[in-house]
Amino acid sequence: MNKNTKITEKIKEAVLEGIRKVKGKEITIIDLNTIQYTECGYFIICHGTSTTQVSSIAQSVEETVKLETKENAWHVEGYKNSIWVLLDYGEIVVHVFHEQARDFYNLEGLWSDAKITKEDSEN
């Protein structure tokens, strides 16, 4: 395992921990590494049931990743309305949706040719 792979794995685990802390729902990891011409290696998707929870999940992810890996997101957007908050960590892009927005955009369906893993979110 090379250095970049180790960093990516650490970030991935910190993202999952940050989501779980605030009870993010239906955590899904889409592994894009086997698909050509993708901008990143993984999408991590979850949702909240209110805009307040969506914002809290995203903040928890940012704080947990920073604390555990010293990494900041390269790009962040969506906090203003908290319907879909995107956190870009380079190889990992985190999508925190409001439940209805997740159903509407259906990223899992759009990337169904990738390896999709459902994580236990304890809810």
Phi, psi and chi 1 to 4 in degrees:
 res  aa     phi    psi   chi1   chi2   chi3   chi4
   1 MET       -  122.3 -172.5  179.3  -69.1      -
   2 ASN   -81.5  172.9   67.4   36.0      -      -
   3 LYS   -59.3  -44.2 -177.8  179.7  176.6 -176.0
   4 ASN   -64.1  -37.7  -71.2  -21.8      -      -
   5 THR   -65.4  -40.4  -56.3      -      -      -
   6 LYS   -63.2  -43.9  -74.1 -178.9 -176.1  179.5
   7 ILE   -63.4  -43.9  -67.7  168.4      -      -
   8 THR   -59.8  -43.3  -61.5      -      -      -
   9 GLU   -64.7  -39.8  -77.3  -59.0  -49.8      -
  10 LYS   -63.8  -43.7  -77.8 -175.8  172.9 -175.3
  11 ILE   -63.2  -43.5  -67.4  171.1      -      -
  12 LYS   -59.0  -46.1 -174.2  164.7   70.5  168.9
  13 GLU   -65.2  -38.7  -70.5  -53.5  -46.5      -
  14 ALA   -67.0  -39.0      -      -      -      -
  15 VAL   -60.0  -48.3  165.9      -      -      -
  16 LEU   -61.4  -41.1  -65.2  172.5      -      -
  17 GLU   -63.4  -44.1 -178.2 -178.9  -26.5      -
  18 GLY   -60.8  -39.1      -      -      -      -
  19 ILE   -66.2  -46.0  -68.0  169.6      -      -
  20 ARG   -64.3  -33.7  -71.4 -175.4 -175.9  115.5
  21 LYS   -56.7  -33.7  -77.7 -179.1 -174.7  177.7
  22 VAL  -110.8   18.4 -170.5      -      -      -
  23 LYS    60.0   44.0  -51.2 -113.0 -174.4  -96.0
  24 GLY   -60.8  144.7      -      -      -      -
  25 LYS  -101.1  148.5  -50.5 -122.5 -175.9  -93.7
  26 GLU    46.5   61.8  -64.4 -177.4   33.0      -
  27 ILE   -68.9  127.3  -57.6  168.2      -      -
  28 THR  -131.4  135.8  -57.3      -      -      -
  29 ILE  -112.5  124.3  -60.0  171.6      -      -
  30 ILE  -107.2  115.3  -59.2  177.6      -      -
  31 ASP   -88.3  108.7 -175.9  -16.6      -      -
  32 LEU   -94.9    3.8  -58.8  168.7      -      -
  33 ASN   -63.8  -22.9  -72.5  -59.9      -      -
  34 THR   -93.7   -0.3   58.9      -      -      -
  35 ILE  -104.4  134.8  -62.8  175.8      -      -
  36 GLN   -75.4  150.1  -70.3 -176.0  -34.2      -
  37 TYR    63.8   39.8  -48.8  114.8      -      -
  38 THR  -102.5  153.9   57.5      -      -      -
  39 GLU   -82.0  -16.2  -64.8  -66.1  -39.5      -
  40 CYS  -148.4  176.3   65.1      -      -      -
  41 GLY   -92.1  -30.7      -      -      -      -
  42 TYR  -142.4  143.8  -61.8   93.2      -      -
  43 PHE  -107.3  134.8  -77.7  167.5      -      -
  44 ILE  -117.1  122.8  -60.6  178.6      -      -
  45 ILE  -121.6  140.9  -56.0  168.1      -      -
  46 CYS  -154.1  177.1   70.1      -      -      -
  47 HIS  -144.7  162.3   70.9  -94.4      -      -
  48 GLY  -120.8  168.9      -      -      -      -
  49 THR   -99.3   -0.1   57.2      -      -      -
  50 SER  -150.0  161.9   69.1      -      -      -
  51 THR   -65.2  -31.6   55.4      -      -      -
  52 THR   -63.6  -43.9  -57.7      -      -      -
  53 GLN   -67.9  -40.0 -173.9 -176.1   22.3      -
  54 VAL   -57.7  -48.6  168.2      -      -      -
  55 SER   -62.0  -42.3  179.7      -      -      -
  56 SER   -64.8  -39.9  -65.0      -      -      -
  57 ILE   -61.9  -49.0  -66.9  166.4      -      -
  58 ALA   -61.2  -42.9      -      -      -      -
  59 GLN   -63.5  -40.1  -71.5  172.2   -8.3      -
  60 SER   -62.5  -41.7  176.3      -      -      -
  61 VAL   -61.7  -48.5  168.2      -      -      -
  62 GLU   -59.2  -45.3  -75.3 -166.7  -84.4      -
  63 GLU   -65.4  -43.8  -69.0  166.6    4.3      -
  64 THR   -67.2  -44.0  -55.2      -      -      -
  65 VAL   -62.4  -44.5  170.4      -      -      -
  66 LYS   -61.5  -45.2  179.6   66.3  175.3  174.7
  67 LEU   -64.3  -43.6 -177.8   67.5      -      -
  68 GLU   -88.6  -24.5  -66.1 -171.3   10.6      -
  69 THR  -126.1   -8.9   69.5      -      -      -
  70 LYS    67.2   13.5  -51.4  -68.9 -172.3 -106.0
  71 GLU   -98.0  142.2  -62.8  -73.0  -29.0      -
  72 ASN  -106.5  153.7  -70.7  -47.6      -      -
  73 ALA   -63.6  140.9      -      -      -      -
  74 TRP   -72.2  -35.5  -65.0    5.1      -      -
  75 HIS  -148.9  139.9 -179.4   76.5      -      -
  76 VAL  -135.1  135.5  175.1      -      -      -
  77 GLU  -152.8  154.5   62.1 -178.0   77.9      -
  78 GLY   109.1   -4.4      -      -      -      -
  79 TYR   -64.2  -28.6  -86.1  115.1      -      -
  80 LYS   -57.7  -44.4 -173.3  171.6 -177.0  174.8
  81 ASN  -108.9  -15.3   63.8   19.3      -      -
  82 SER    52.0   38.4  -67.5      -      -      -
  83 ILE   -92.8  -34.6  -61.6  -63.5      -      -
  84 TRP  -151.0  106.6  178.4   -2.0      -      -
  85 VAL  -101.5  128.9  177.8      -      -      -
  86 LEU  -112.9  130.0 -179.5  136.8      -      -
  87 LEU  -121.8  116.6  -53.3  169.5      -      -
  88 ASP  -102.9  113.8 -178.0   -8.1      -      -
  89 TYR  -108.3   27.1  -72.4   97.1      -      -
  90 GLY    84.5  -93.3      -      -      -      -
  91 GLU   -74.3  -16.1  -89.9  -58.5  -65.8      -
  92 ILE  -126.8  127.3  -62.7  172.3      -      -
  93 VAL  -116.4  124.0  176.5      -      -      -
  94 VAL  -100.3  130.1 -177.7      -      -      -
  95 HIS  -116.5  114.4  -58.8  -89.7      -      -
  96 VAL  -110.5  110.5 -176.6      -      -      -
  97 PHE  -104.3  156.9  -75.7  100.6      -      -
  98 HIS   -76.7  146.2 -169.8  -75.8      -      -
  99 GLU   -51.6  -46.9 -170.4  170.0   14.6      -
 100 GLN   -67.3  -36.3  -72.5   85.7    3.7      -
 101 ALA   -66.5  -38.2      -      -      -      -
 102 ARG   -62.5  -43.9 -177.4  178.2 -173.8  170.9
 103 ASP   -62.1  -41.6  -68.4  -19.5      -      -
 104 PHE   -66.2  -48.8  179.8   79.9      -      -
 105 TYR   -79.8  -26.4  -71.1  104.7      -      -
 106 ASN    46.2   55.5 -172.0   23.0      -      -
 107 LEU   -59.8  -34.9  -69.3 -174.2      -      -
 108 GLU   -60.5  -38.5  -67.5   93.5  -24.3      -
 109 GLY   -70.1  -39.2      -      -      -      -
 110 LEU   -66.0  -31.9  -70.7  173.0      -      -
 111 TRP  -110.7   33.8  -66.1   96.3      -      -
 112 SER   -66.4  -15.6   61.6      -      -      -
 113 ASP   -82.1   -4.3   51.4  -18.7      -      -
 114 ALA   -90.8  167.1      -      -      -      -
 115 LYS   -76.2  122.7  179.4 -177.4  175.7 -166.7
 116 ILE  -115.7  127.5  -62.6  176.3      -      -
 117 THR  -121.9  129.3  -53.7      -      -      -
 118 LYS   -92.6  131.7  -57.4  -77.7 -174.8  179.5
 119 GLU  -101.5  150.6  -68.0  -73.0  -46.5      -
 120 ASP   -69.8  126.7  -73.6  -25.1      -      -
 121 SER  -111.8    7.7   53.0      -      -      -
 122 GLU    59.1   30.3  -60.7  174.9   12.8      -
 123 ASN  -137.3      -  -13.1  -18.3      -      -
